[in-house]
Amino acid sequence: MDRRFKITMAIFAVIALVLLWGEHKVHLLGALPWLILLACPLMHIFMHGGHGGHGRHSHQAQPPGKNREQRDD
């Protein structure tokens, strides 16, 4: 795409966002508390997905320098 076309589209997008913000600011700010409350369970779901969830750990944390085969008897 041409550089002038991209600049023109960016200007139109900024103008549209300014007009939308001016007209719908009350609606967006009114929904903000509910969006924050919704973020809590969503962050819990997505942030715990990387390590396998709760209670599924197969081994306990061991001090550095010890192998699993070594035991304190």
Secondary structure as GFF3:
##gff-version 3
##sequence-region A 1 73
A	DSSP	alpha_helix	3	47	.	.	.	ID=ss1
###
